[in-house]
Amino acid sequence: MGPGLRPPRRLARTAAQPPRLRALLSGVPLPAKANLLLRWARKADRHAIYVPLTSPLGADFPREVIR
């Protein structure tokens, strides 16, 4: 963080803590549209499903990089 910038968690506490921002920062999984196979099959998006995607801002997200 540069000088004068506040970390996101601290900013959420000072910005009246909107529920969506609080959920995002706490690591609630994000909905992700899983439609790649539908695209290949040329089917309509209405058949797509949503899968939970681990939030990169949550505590459970892996922080280590394996090389």
MMTF fields as JSON, N, C-alpha, C and O atoms, coordinates in Angstrom:
{
  "mmtfVersion": "1.0.0",
  "mmtfProducer": "UNKNOWN",
  "numBonds": 267,
  "numAtoms": 268,
  "numGroups": 67,
  "numChains": 1,
  "numModels": 1,
  "chainsPerModel": [1],
  "groupsPerChain": [67],
  "chainIdList": ["A"],
  "bondAtomList": [4, 2, 8, 6, 12, 10, 16, 14, 20, 18, 24, 22, 28, 26, 32, 30, 36, 34, 40, 38, 44, 42, 48, 46, 52, 50, 56, 54, 60, 58, 64, 62, 68, 66, 72, 70, 76, 74, 80, 78, 84, 82, 88, 86, 92, 90, 96, 94, 100, 98, 104, 102, 108, 106, 112, 110, 116, 114, 120, 118, 124, 122, 128, 126, 132, 130, 136, 134, 140, 138, 144, 142, 148, 146, 152, 150, 156, 154, 160, 158, 164, 162, 168, 166, 172, 170, 176, 174, 180, 178, 184, 182, 188, 186, 192, 190, 196, 194, 200, 198, 204, 202, 208, 206, 212, 210, 216, 214, 220, 218, 224, 222, 228, 226, 232, 230, 236, 234, 240, 238, 244, 242, 248, 246, 252, 250, 256, 254, 260, 258, 264, 262],
  "bondOrderList": [1, 1, 1, 1, 1, 1, 1, 1, 1, 1, 1, 1, 1, 1, 1, 1, 1, 1, 1, 1, 1, 1, 1, 1, 1, 1, 1, 1, 1, 1, 1, 1, 1, 1, 1, 1, 1, 1, 1, 1, 1, 1, 1, 1, 1, 1, 1, 1, 1, 1, 1, 1, 1, 1, 1, 1, 1, 1, 1, 1, 1, 1, 1, 1, 1, 1],
  "groupList": [{"groupName": "MET", "atomNameList": ["N", "CA", "C", "O"], "elementList": ["N", "C", "C", "O"], "formalChargeList": [0, 0, 0, 0], "bondAtomList": [1, 0, 2, 1, 3, 2], "bondOrderList": [1, 1, 2], "singleLetterCode": "M", "chemCompType": "L-PEPTIDE LINKING"}, {"groupName": "GLY", "atomNameList": ["N", "CA", "C", "O"], "elementList": ["N", "C", "C", "O"], "formalChargeList": [0, 0, 0, 0], "bondAtomList": [1, 0, 2, 1, 3, 2], "bondOrderList": [1, 1, 2], "singleLetterCode": "G", "chemCompType": "PEPTIDE LINKING"}, {"groupName": "PRO", "atomNameList": ["N", "CA", "C", "O"], "elementList": ["N", "C", "C", "O"], "formalChargeList": [0, 0, 0, 0], "bondAtomList": [1, 0, 2, 1, 3, 2], "bondOrderList": [1, 1, 2], "singleLetterCode": "P", "chemCompType": "L-PEPTIDE LINKING"}, {"groupName": "LEU", "atomNameList": ["N", "CA", "C", "O"], "elementList": ["N", "C", "C", "O"], "formalChargeList": [0, 0, 0, 0], "bondAtomList": [1, 0, 2, 1, 3, 2], "bondOrderList": [1, 1, 2], "singleLetterCode": "L", "chemCompType": "L-PEPTIDE LINKING"}, {"groupName": "ARG", "atomNameList": ["N", "CA", "C", "O"], "elementList": ["N", "C", "C", "O"], "formalChargeList": [0, 0, 0, 0], "bondAtomList": [1, 0, 2, 1, 3, 2], "bondOrderList": [1, 1, 2], "singleLetterCode": "R", "chemCompType": "L-PEPTIDE LINKING"}, {"groupName": "ALA", "atomNameList": ["N", "CA", "C", "O"], "elementList": ["N", "C", "C", "O"], "formalChargeList": [0, 0, 0, 0], "bondAtomList": [1, 0, 2, 1, 3, 2], "bondOrderList": [1, 1, 2], "singleLetterCode": "A", "chemCompType": "L-PEPTIDE LINKING"}, {"groupName": "THR", "atomNameList": ["N", "CA", "C", "O"], "elementList": ["N", "C", "C", "O"], "formalChargeList": [0, 0, 0, 0], "bondAtomList": [1, 0, 2, 1, 3, 2], "bondOrderList": [1, 1, 2], "singleLetterCode": "T", "chemCompType": "L-PEPTIDE LINKING"}, {"groupName": "GLN", "atomNameList": ["N", "CA", "C", "O"], "elementList": ["N", "C", "C", "O"], "formalChargeList": [0, 0, 0, 0], "bondAtomList": [1, 0, 2, 1, 3, 2], "bondOrderList": [1, 1, 2], "singleLetterCode": "Q", "chemCompType": "L-PEPTIDE LINKING"}, {"groupName": "SER", "atomNameList": ["N", "CA", "C", "O"], "elementList": ["N", "C", "C", "O"], "formalChargeList": [0, 0, 0, 0], "bondAtomList": [1, 0, 2, 1, 3, 2], "bondOrderList": [1, 1, 2], "singleLetterCode": "S", "chemCompType": "L-PEPTIDE LINKING"}, {"groupName": "VAL", "atomNameList": ["N", "CA", "C", "O"], "elementList": ["N", "C", "C", "O"], "formalChargeList": [0, 0, 0, 0], "bondAtomList": [1, 0, 2, 1, 3, 2], "bondOrderList": [1, 1, 2], "singleLetterCode": "V", "chemCompType": "L-PEPTIDE LINKING"}, {"groupName": "LYS", "atomNameList": ["N", "CA", "C", "O"], "elementList": ["N", "C", "C", "O"], "formalChargeList": [0, 0, 0, 0], "bondAtomList": [1, 0, 2, 1, 3, 2], "bondOrderList": [1, 1, 2], "singleLetterCode": "K", "chemCompType": "L-PEPTIDE LINKING"}, {"groupName": "ASN", "atomNameList": ["N", "CA", "C", "O"], "elementList": ["N", "C", "C", "O"], "formalChargeList": [0, 0, 0, 0], "bondAtomList": [1, 0, 2, 1, 3, 2], "bondOrderList": [1, 1, 2], "singleLetterCode": "N", "chemCompType": "L-PEPTIDE LINKING"}, {"groupName": "TRP", "atomNameList": ["N", "CA", "C", "O"], "elementList": ["N", "C", "C", "O"], "formalChargeList": [0, 0, 0, 0], "bondAtomList": [1, 0, 2, 1, 3, 2], "bondOrderList": [1, 1, 2], "singleLetterCode": "W", "chemCompType": "L-PEPTIDE LINKING"}, {"groupName": "ASP", "atomNameList": ["N", "CA", "C", "O"], "elementList": ["N", "C", "C", "O"], "formalChargeList": [0, 0, 0, 0], "bondAtomList": [1, 0, 2, 1, 3, 2], "bondOrderList": [1, 1, 2], "singleLetterCode": "D", "chemCompType": "L-PEPTIDE LINKING"}, {"groupName": "HIS", "atomNameList": ["N", "CA", "C", "O"], "elementList": ["N", "C", "C", "O"], "formalChargeList": [0, 0, 0, 0], "bondAtomList": [1, 0, 2, 1, 3, 2], "bondOrderList": [1, 1, 2], "singleLetterCode": "H", "chemCompType": "L-PEPTIDE LINKING"}, {"groupName": "ILE", "atomNameList": ["N", "CA", "C", "O"], "elementList": ["N", "C", "C", "O"], "formalChargeList": [0, 0, 0, 0], "bondAtomList": [1, 0, 2, 1, 3, 2], "bondOrderList": [1, 1, 2], "singleLetterCode": "I", "chemCompType": "L-PEPTIDE LINKING"}, {"groupName": "TYR", "atomNameList": ["N", "CA", "C", "O"], "elementList": ["N", "C", "C", "O"], "formalChargeList": [0, 0, 0, 0], "bondAtomList": [1, 0, 2, 1, 3, 2], "bondOrderList": [1, 1, 2], "singleLetterCode": "Y", "chemCompType": "L-PEPTIDE LINKING"}, {"groupName": "PHE", "atomNameList": ["N", "CA", "C", "O"], "elementList": ["N", "C", "C", "O"], "formalChargeList": [0, 0, 0, 0], "bondAtomList": [1, 0, 2, 1, 3, 2], "bondOrderList": [1, 1, 2], "singleLetterCode": "F", "chemCompType": "L-PEPTIDE LINKING"}, {"groupName": "GLU", "atomNameList": ["N", "CA", "C", "O"], "elementList": ["N", "C", "C", "O"], "formalChargeList": [0, 0, 0, 0], "bondAtomList": [1, 0, 2, 1, 3, 2], "bondOrderList": [1, 1, 2], "singleLetterCode": "E", "chemCompType": "L-PEPTIDE LINKING"}],
  "groupTypeList": [0, 1, 2, 1, 3, 4, 2, 2, 4, 4, 3, 5, 4, 6, 5, 5, 7, 2, 2, 4, 3, 4, 5, 3, 3, 8, 1, 9, 2, 3, 2, 5, 10, 5, 11, 3, 3, 3, 4, 12, 5, 4, 10, 5, 13, 4, 14, 5, 15, 16, 9, 2, 3, 6, 8, 2, 3, 1, 5, 13, 17, 2, 4, 18, 9, 15, 4],
  "groupIdList": [1, 2, 3, 4, 5, 6, 7, 8, 9, 10, 11, 12, 13, 14, 15, 16, 17, 18, 19, 20, 21, 22, 23, 24, 25, 26, 27, 28, 29, 30, 31, 32, 33, 34, 35, 36, 37, 38, 39, 40, 41, 42, 43, 44, 45, 46, 47, 48, 49, 50, 51, 52, 53, 54, 55, 56, 57, 58, 59, 60, 61, 62, 63, 64, 65, 66, 67],
  "secStructList": [7, 7, 6, 6, 7, 7, 7, 2, 2, 2, 2, 2, 2, 2, 6, 6, 7, 7, 2, 2, 2, 2, 2, 2, 2, 2, 6, 7, 7, 3, 3, 3, 3, 3, 7, 2, 2, 2, 2, 2, 2, 6, 7, 7, 4, 4, 4, 7, 3, 3, 3, 3, 3, 7, 7, 6, 6, 1, 6, 6, 1, 7, 7, 7, 7, 7, 7],
  "xCoordList": [0.837, 0.0, 0.883, 1.894, 0.501, 1.223, 0.875, -0.06, 1.621, 1.335, -0.047, -0.411, -0.795, -2.116, -3.231, -4.404, -2.888, -3.916, -4.266, -3.393, -5.548, -5.988, -6.223, -6.697, -5.9, -6.181, -7.685, -8.461, -8.128, -9.557, -10.39, -11.502, -9.886, -10.676, -10.927, -12.017, -9.929, -10.074, -11.039, -11.827, -10.983, -11.878, -13.325, -14.207, -13.583, -14.944, -15.486, -16.668, -14.636, -15.097, -15.481, -16.376, -14.821, -15.072, -16.113, -16.512, -16.569, -17.529, -18.925, -19.631, -19.314, -20.632, -20.859, -21.984, -19.843, -19.874, -21.054, -21.935, -21.092, -22.158, -22.113, -21.024, -23.265, -23.283, -22.52, -21.828, -22.63, -21.931, -20.419, -19.686, -19.962, -18.527, -18.035, -16.971, -18.792, -18.424, -18.346, -17.424, -19.31, -19.299, -18.09, -17.436, -17.796, -16.655, -15.352, -14.516, -15.182, -13.94, -13.846, -12.749, -14.98, -14.935, -14.682, -14.452, -14.723, -14.389, -15.571, -15.401, -16.773, -17.944, -17.67, -17.219, -17.938, -17.684, -18.47, -19.603, -17.858, -18.487, -19.164, -18.62, -20.338, -20.965, -20.243, -19.983, -19.928, -19.253, -20.069, -20.466, -20.311, -21.089, -20.207, -19.149, -20.663, -19.907, -20.552, -21.38, -20.161, -20.821, -19.856, -20.235, -18.646, -17.691, -18.173, -18.12, -18.641, -19.127, -20.363, -20.566, -21.194, -22.364, -21.93, -22.539, -20.892, -20.389, -19.916, -20.213, -19.174, -18.693, -19.848, -19.8, -20.891, -22.041, -23.041, -24.034, -22.768, -23.639, -25.059, -26.036, -25.152, -26.447, -26.69, -25.768, -27.933, -28.328, -27.767, -27.608, -27.472, -26.95, -27.933, -27.516, -29.192, -30.18, -29.96, -30.499, -29.185, -28.874, -27.618, -27.255, -26.966, -25.73, -26.029, -27.113, -25.053, -25.171, -24.158, -23.223, -24.352, -23.416, -22.75, -23.406, -21.451, -20.681, -20.005, -19.668, -19.803, -19.126, -17.63, -16.974, -17.111, -15.697, -15.092, -15.593, -14.039, -13.394, -12.947, -12.291, -13.298, -12.933, -11.439, -10.913, -10.748, -9.321, -9.065, -7.92, -10.118, -9.957, -10.195, -9.947, -10.673, -10.971, -9.744, -8.694, -9.878, -8.754, -8.4, -7.261, -9.367, -9.116, -8.423, -8.034, -8.267, -7.642, -6.154, -5.486, -5.621, -4.178, -3.308, -3.525, -2.357, -1.468, -0.106, 0.64, 0.221, 1.542, 1.54, 0.543, 2.647, 2.816, 3.792, 4.898, 3.363, 4.23, 4.944, 4.304, 6.256, 7.033, 7.703, 8.403],
  "yCoordList": [-1.182, 0.0, 1.246, 1.302, 2.212, 3.468, 4.318, 4.004, 5.393, 6.262, 6.891, 7.358, 6.894, 7.513, 6.592, 6.956, 5.402, 4.461, 3.53, 3.074, 3.261, 2.372, 0.969, 0.83, -0.069, -1.427, -1.631, -0.974, -2.533, -2.715, -3.042, -2.531, -3.874, -4.234, -3.01, -2.841, -2.173, -0.969, 0.005, 0.661, 0.1, 0.963, 0.526, 1.372, -0.776, -1.286, -0.891, -0.575, -0.91, -0.538, 0.932, 1.306, 1.755, 3.19, 3.668, 4.831, 2.811, 3.214, 2.648, 2.241, 2.62, 2.162, 0.676, 0.196, -0.041, -1.484, -1.974, -2.65, -1.649, -2.192, -3.725, -4.298, -4.401, -5.861, -6.599, -7.575, -6.161, -6.864, -6.735, -7.695, -5.565, -5.37, -6.181, -6.795, -6.189, -6.961, -8.452, -9.141, -8.953, -10.363, -10.664, -11.693, -9.77, -9.96, -10.037, -10.904, -9.14, -9.103, -10.251, -10.607, -10.833, -11.943, -13.278, -14.287, -13.291, -14.506, -15.324, -16.49, -14.749, -15.463, -15.84, -14.999, -17.107, -17.505, -16.645, -16.247, -16.37, -15.561, -16.472, -17.527, -16.095, -16.914, -16.731, -15.603, -17.823, -17.776, -18.569, -19.704, -17.978, -18.642, -19.675, -19.346, -20.919, -22.011, -22.359, -23.265, -21.628, -21.839, -22.181, -22.08, -22.572, -22.88, -24.046, -23.967, -25.121, -26.266, -25.899, -26.413, -25.006, -24.548, -23.797, -23.943, -23.006, -22.262, -23.216, -23.031, -24.241, -25.206, -25.953, -26.251, -26.25, -26.981, -26.044, -26.497, -24.741, -23.727, -23.773, -23.674, -23.926, -23.934, -22.567, -21.764, -22.315, -21.028, -20.863, -21.835, -19.619, -19.313, -19.67, -19.883, -19.737, -20.023, -21.415, -21.711, -22.262, -23.597, -23.595, -24.623, -22.458, -22.366, -22.493, -22.146, -22.994, -23.077, -22.115, -21.67, -21.806, -20.983, -21.858, -22.644, -21.711, -22.478, -21.511, -20.39, -21.934, -21.053, -20.965, -21.981, -19.767, -19.516, -18.917, -17.917, -19.511, -19.015, -17.571, -17.243, -16.731, -15.319, -15.135, -15.655, -14.406, -14.167, -13.224, -13.058, -12.608, -11.702, -12.399, -11.817, -13.638, -14.367, -14.978, -15.089, -15.368, -15.944, -17.345, -17.781, -18.069, -19.435, -19.52, -20.608, -18.413, -18.431, -18.722, -18.108, -19.66, -19.979, -18.754, -18.1, -18.465, -17.316, -17.719, -16.871, -18.996, -19.451, -19.76, -20.226, -19.498, -19.816, -20.977, -20.923, -22.03, -23.204, -23.073, -22.872, -23.185, -23.056, -24.345, -24.437],
  "zCoordList": [0.0, 0.0, 0.0, 0.699, -0.766, -0.793, 0.41, 1.147, 0.613, 1.752, 1.593, 0.514, 2.669, 2.665, 2.187, 2.272, 1.685, 1.252, 2.403, 3.141, 2.54, 3.608, 3.05, 1.922, 3.82, 3.365, 3.204, 3.899, 2.296, 2.029, 3.263, 3.398, 4.162, 5.358, 6.234, 6.781, 6.36, 7.162, 6.496, 7.176, 5.186, 4.444, 4.638, 4.788, 4.638, 4.826, 6.193, 6.328, 7.191, 8.533, 8.601, 9.359, 7.826, 7.901, 6.906, 6.961, 5.993, 4.965, 5.26, 4.337, 6.504, 6.942, 6.667, 6.805, 6.292, 6.1, 5.27, 5.802, 3.972, 3.13, 3.149, 3.13, 3.185, 3.313, 2.214, 2.503, 0.975, -0.104, 0.024, -0.213, 0.395, 0.577, 1.765, 1.697, 2.847, 4.037, 3.687, 4.124, 2.902, 2.498, 1.614, 1.781, 0.678, -0.223, 0.562, 0.303, 1.512, 2.288, 3.287, 3.717, 3.66, 4.611, 3.919, 4.585, 2.578, 1.854, 1.385, 1.027, 1.376, 0.869, -0.59, -1.367, -0.973, -2.366, -3.358, -3.09, -4.495, -5.533, -6.549, -6.873, -7.064, -8.088, -9.426, -9.846, -10.078, -11.373, -12.385, -12.122, -13.522, -14.562, -15.268, -15.803, -15.258, -15.876, -17.209, -17.298, -18.24, -19.527, -20.671, -21.838, -20.365, -21.426, -22.301, -23.529, -21.669, -22.446, -23.253, -24.353, -22.705, -23.464, -24.719, -25.778, -24.597, -25.766, -26.852, -28.032, -26.436, -27.415, -28.089, -29.282, -27.294, -27.83, -28.524, -29.093, -28.47, -29.073, -28.521, -29.263, -27.201, -26.514, -25.892, -25.747, -25.531, -24.947, -23.534, -22.796, -23.176, -21.838, -20.73, -19.592, -21.025, -19.977, -19.373, -18.307, -20.033, -19.516, -18.647, -18.076, -18.548, -17.763, -16.276, -15.808, -15.556, -14.104, -13.484, -14.15, -12.226, -11.477, -10.43, -9.747, -10.315, -9.341, -8.376, -8.758, -7.124, -6.169, -6.477, -6.704, -6.481, -6.731, -5.465, -4.953, -4.967, -3.752, -3.947, -4.935, -3.018, -3.099, -2.848, -1.864, -3.72, -3.489, -2.315, -1.893, -1.788, -0.657, 0.676, 1.733, 0.637, 1.862, 2.49, 1.855, 3.719, 4.463, 3.98, 4.149, 3.373, 2.941, 1.579, 1.155, 0.904, -0.424, -0.274, 0.558, -1.075, -0.961, -1.308, -2.329, -0.476, -0.678, -1.226, -1.716, -1.15, -1.584, -3.073, -3.625, -3.7, -5.113, -5.203, -4.666, -5.893, -6.05, -7.39, -8.422, -7.371, -8.613, -8.943, -9.951]
}
